[in-house]
Amino acid sequence: MVGVTPKIGSAAHCPSLVSSCKLKMMRLSVSTSAALAALAVLALALAPRAQAQSTAATLSTSGNYIAIDPLAKVRYDNRYDLSLGFAYGHIHAGPVAQQGANLGGLDLSASYWISKHWAAEGNGRYYLGTSGVANVYPHTIKGPFVSEQFFAVGPEWLGPHNKHGDIILHVLGGGAHFLSHDWPETPAQVGFFYNQIAPAVVFGGHIDLNRSEHWVFRMSPDALYTRYSYSGFTTVPPTANPHNNWNAAFSVGVEYKFSKKR
């Protein structure tokens, strides 16, 4: 009698022991693959962080960390600097003009430093705005424009300072040009000073906040003294001519320190 050997490759005739072994092998293979994949993802996720920590540690231990400080190279040994700001000024356009004039404009300054604490400063300002008028003579104009230009030079002194900022004081002397834009009226009709150039003095300074080695945020509060003359006002005592004027001014802008050293 010829025996028939069963086909082991068929799943229907596979012994239970063999099937159990294959199932366990498949599960082990899947689990191993999943574990390897998870480790690969974790390694990729941790690699940048480890590299950043290593870089930060290198920076902090090698002494180069201060190089990222934008104020690290701030020095007070430059020869020249230049600043420009938006300016505000309040004036009285005439000796009998009760209403003041709020003017806006530009404030330009340049400095030549002779030593660490002393410099020669030149300053130019332009102001323009409207002003109230006085009822001196019959007129029809209201709120005419007036302008004022300053040109002054003088010493400035560097006070308390560090890499974050400084305080600078100055006293500048020069001239002021007053101009009333009140056509067809005359300045006397509306109580203004006549158009003229007169002596002027600037008392004040700068408050600087360093933003980098070259760039500075600057605030400049000042008191402006002018001595304008007038004519044709019988309501003003003659002894008050020329008229002493004290006004306030303020500007905000930027300063640039040039690379050239003293």
C-alpha positions as CSV (number, residue, x, y, z in Angstrom):
1,M,0.0,0.0,0.0
2,V,1.5,3.3,-1.0
3,G,1.2,6.0,1.7
4,V,0.3,9.6,0.9
5,T,2.4,12.3,2.5
6,P,0.4,15.3,3.5
7,K,1.4,18.8,2.1
8,I,2.8,20.7,5.0
9,G,2.8,24.0,3.0
10,S,-0.9,24.3,3.2
11,A,-2.3,26.3,6.1
12,A,-5.2,24.0,6.5
13,H,-2.8,21.0,7.2
14,C,-0.1,23.0,9.2
15,P,0.3,21.6,12.7
16,S,-0.7,23.9,15.5
17,L,2.9,24.0,16.9
18,V,4.3,25.3,13.5
19,S,1.6,28.0,13.2
20,S,2.3,29.2,16.7
21,C,6.0,29.5,16.0
22,K,5.4,31.5,12.8
23,L,2.9,33.8,14.6
24,K,5.4,34.5,17.3
25,M,8.2,35.2,14.8
26,M,5.9,37.7,12.9
27,R,5.0,39.5,16.1
28,L,8.6,39.7,17.2
29,S,9.6,41.1,13.8
30,V,6.9,43.7,13.9
31,S,7.7,44.7,17.5
32,T,11.4,45.0,16.6
33,S,10.7,47.2,13.6
34,A,8.4,49.5,15.5
35,A,10.9,49.8,18.3
36,L,13.7,50.7,15.8
37,A,11.4,53.2,14.1
38,A,10.6,54.8,17.4
39,L,14.2,55.1,18.4
40,A,15.1,56.6,15.0
41,V,12.4,59.3,15.4
42,L,13.5,60.0,19.0
43,A,17.1,60.3,17.8
44,L,16.1,62.7,15.0
45,A,14.1,64.8,17.5
46,L,16.8,65.0,20.1
47,A,19.7,65.7,17.7
48,P,19.0,69.4,17.0
49,R,18.4,70.1,20.7
50,A,21.6,68.4,21.7
51,Q,23.5,70.3,19.0
52,A,22.0,73.6,20.2
53,Q,22.9,72.8,23.8
54,S,26.4,71.9,22.7
55,T,26.7,75.2,20.7
56,A,25.4,77.3,23.6
57,A,27.8,75.6,26.0
58,T,30.6,76.3,23.6
59,L,29.6,79.9,23.3
60,S,29.3,80.5,27.0
61,T,32.5,78.6,28.0
62,S,34.7,80.0,25.2
63,G,34.2,83.6,26.1
64,N,32.5,84.6,22.8
65,Y,29.0,85.1,24.3
66,I,29.6,88.8,24.7
67,A,30.0,89.2,21.0
68,I,26.2,89.0,20.5
69,D,25.7,92.1,22.8
70,P,24.9,95.0,20.5
71,L,26.3,97.4,23.1
72,A,29.6,95.6,23.6
73,K,31.6,97.9,21.3
74,V,30.1,101.2,22.5
75,R,32.9,103.6,23.1
76,Y,33.1,107.3,23.8
77,D,36.2,108.0,21.7
78,N,34.7,109.0,18.3
79,R,35.7,112.3,16.7
80,Y,32.5,113.2,14.9
81,D,28.8,112.6,15.4
82,L,25.6,113.8,13.6
83,S,22.0,113.8,14.8
84,L,18.7,114.6,13.3
85,G,15.3,114.7,15.0
86,F,11.7,115.8,14.8
87,A,11.4,119.1,16.7
88,Y,8.7,120.8,18.7
89,G,8.8,124.4,19.8
90,H,6.4,126.8,21.6
91,I,6.8,130.6,21.1
92,H,4.9,133.8,21.3
93,A,5.0,135.5,17.9
94,G,4.7,139.0,19.3
95,P,4.9,141.0,22.5
96,V,1.1,141.4,22.7
97,A,0.1,138.1,21.2
98,Q,-1.4,136.3,24.1
99,Q,-2.0,133.0,22.3
100,G,1.2,130.9,21.8
101,A,2.2,129.1,18.7
102,N,3.0,125.4,18.6
103,L,5.6,124.8,16.0
104,G,7.0,121.6,14.5
105,G,10.1,121.1,12.4
106,L,13.6,119.5,12.3
107,D,16.6,119.7,14.7
108,L,20.1,119.1,13.2
109,S,23.2,118.9,15.3
110,A,26.9,118.0,14.5
111,S,29.7,117.6,17.1
112,Y,33.5,117.7,16.9
113,W,34.9,116.0,20.0
114,I,38.2,117.6,21.3
115,S,38.5,115.3,24.3
116,K,36.4,112.6,26.0
117,H,34.2,115.2,27.8
118,W,34.3,118.3,25.6
119,A,33.2,119.0,22.1
120,A,32.2,121.9,19.8
121,E,28.6,121.6,18.6
122,G,26.8,123.3,15.8
123,N,23.0,123.3,15.7
124,G,20.4,124.3,13.1
125,R,16.6,124.2,13.7
126,Y,13.6,125.0,11.6
127,Y,10.1,125.5,13.0
128,L,6.8,126.2,11.3
129,G,3.3,126.4,12.6
130,T,0.2,128.7,13.1
131,S,-0.2,131.3,15.8
132,G,-3.0,133.2,17.4
133,V,-3.2,137.0,16.6
134,A,-3.7,140.1,18.7
135,N,-6.3,142.7,18.1
136,V,-4.0,145.6,17.7
137,Y,-5.4,147.0,14.4
138,P,-8.3,145.9,12.3
139,H,-7.5,142.7,10.3
140,T,-9.1,139.8,8.6
141,I,-6.5,137.1,8.9
142,K,-6.8,134.2,11.5
143,G,-4.2,131.7,12.5
144,P,-1.4,132.8,10.1
145,F,1.7,130.8,9.8
146,V,4.9,131.8,11.5
147,S,8.4,130.3,11.2
148,E,11.6,130.4,13.1
149,Q,15.1,129.3,12.2
150,F,18.0,128.9,14.7
151,F,21.7,128.7,13.9
152,A,23.9,128.3,17.0
153,V,27.4,127.0,18.0
154,G,29.0,126.4,21.4
155,P,30.5,123.9,23.8
156,E,28.9,120.6,24.9
157,W,30.0,118.5,27.9
158,L,29.7,114.7,28.3
159,G,28.3,113.9,31.7
160,P,27.4,110.6,33.2
161,H,27.7,107.8,30.7
162,N,28.0,104.0,30.2
163,K,27.4,101.6,27.4
164,H,23.6,102.0,27.8
165,G,23.5,105.8,27.4
166,D,24.7,109.2,28.4
167,I,23.7,112.8,29.4
168,I,25.2,115.7,27.5
169,L,24.8,119.4,28.4
170,H,25.3,122.3,26.0
171,V,25.1,126.1,25.8
172,L,24.9,127.4,22.2
173,G,24.9,131.0,21.0
174,G,23.9,132.4,17.6
175,G,21.0,133.9,15.8
176,A,17.3,133.3,15.2
177,H,15.3,134.3,12.1
178,F,11.7,135.1,12.7
179,L,9.3,135.2,9.7
180,S,5.5,135.9,9.8
181,H,3.5,134.6,6.9
182,D,0.6,136.9,7.4
183,W,0.2,138.5,4.0
184,P,-1.8,140.7,3.1
185,E,-1.6,141.9,6.7
186,T,1.6,143.3,8.2
187,P,3.1,141.9,11.4
188,A,2.2,145.0,13.4
189,Q,-1.5,144.6,12.4
190,V,-1.7,141.2,14.1
191,G,0.6,141.9,17.0
192,F,3.6,140.0,15.7
193,F,7.3,140.9,15.8
194,Y,8.4,142.2,12.4
195,N,10.5,139.9,10.3
196,Q,14.1,139.9,11.5
197,I,17.2,138.2,12.6
198,A,18.0,138.5,16.4
199,P,20.4,137.1,19.0
200,A,19.5,133.6,20.3
201,V,20.9,131.3,23.0
202,V,20.1,127.6,23.5
203,F,20.3,126.1,27.0
204,G,19.8,122.3,27.4
205,G,21.4,119.1,26.2
206,H,20.8,115.5,25.0
207,I,19.7,112.3,26.6
208,D,21.1,109.4,24.6
209,L,20.2,105.7,24.6
210,N,22.7,103.7,22.7
211,R,21.3,101.1,20.4
212,S,24.6,99.9,18.8
213,E,28.2,101.0,18.4
214,H,27.1,103.7,15.9
215,W,23.4,104.3,16.3
216,V,21.8,106.2,19.2
217,F,18.3,107.2,20.1
218,R,18.4,110.8,21.1
219,M,16.0,113.2,23.1
220,S,16.9,116.9,23.3
221,P,15.1,119.2,25.8
222,D,16.1,122.9,25.5
223,A,15.2,126.3,26.6
224,L,15.4,128.9,23.8
225,Y,16.2,132.6,24.4
226,T,15.6,135.2,21.7
227,R,15.6,139.0,21.8
228,Y,13.3,140.3,19.1
229,S,12.6,143.9,18.4
230,Y,9.2,145.4,17.5
231,S,7.6,148.7,16.6
232,G,4.2,150.3,16.5
233,F,2.8,148.9,19.7
234,T,1.7,151.6,22.1
235,T,0.4,149.1,24.6
236,V,3.9,147.8,25.3
237,P,6.3,149.9,27.4
238,P,9.3,151.2,25.3
239,T,11.7,149.8,27.9
240,A,10.6,146.2,26.9
241,N,12.0,146.7,23.4
242,P,13.8,144.6,22.4
243,H,11.7,141.9,24.0
244,N,13.2,139.0,25.9
245,N,11.6,135.7,25.0
246,W,12.0,132.4,26.8
247,N,10.5,129.4,25.1
248,A,10.6,125.6,25.4
249,A,11.8,123.2,22.7
250,F,12.1,119.4,22.5
251,S,13.2,117.0,19.8
252,V,13.4,113.2,19.3
253,G,15.5,111.5,16.7
254,V,18.7,109.5,16.0
255,E,22.4,110.1,16.3
256,Y,25.1,108.5,14.3
257,K,28.7,108.2,15.7
258,F,31.3,108.0,12.9
259,S,34.1,105.4,13.1
260,K,36.9,107.9,13.1
261,K,38.6,108.1,16.6
262,R,40.0,111.0,18.3
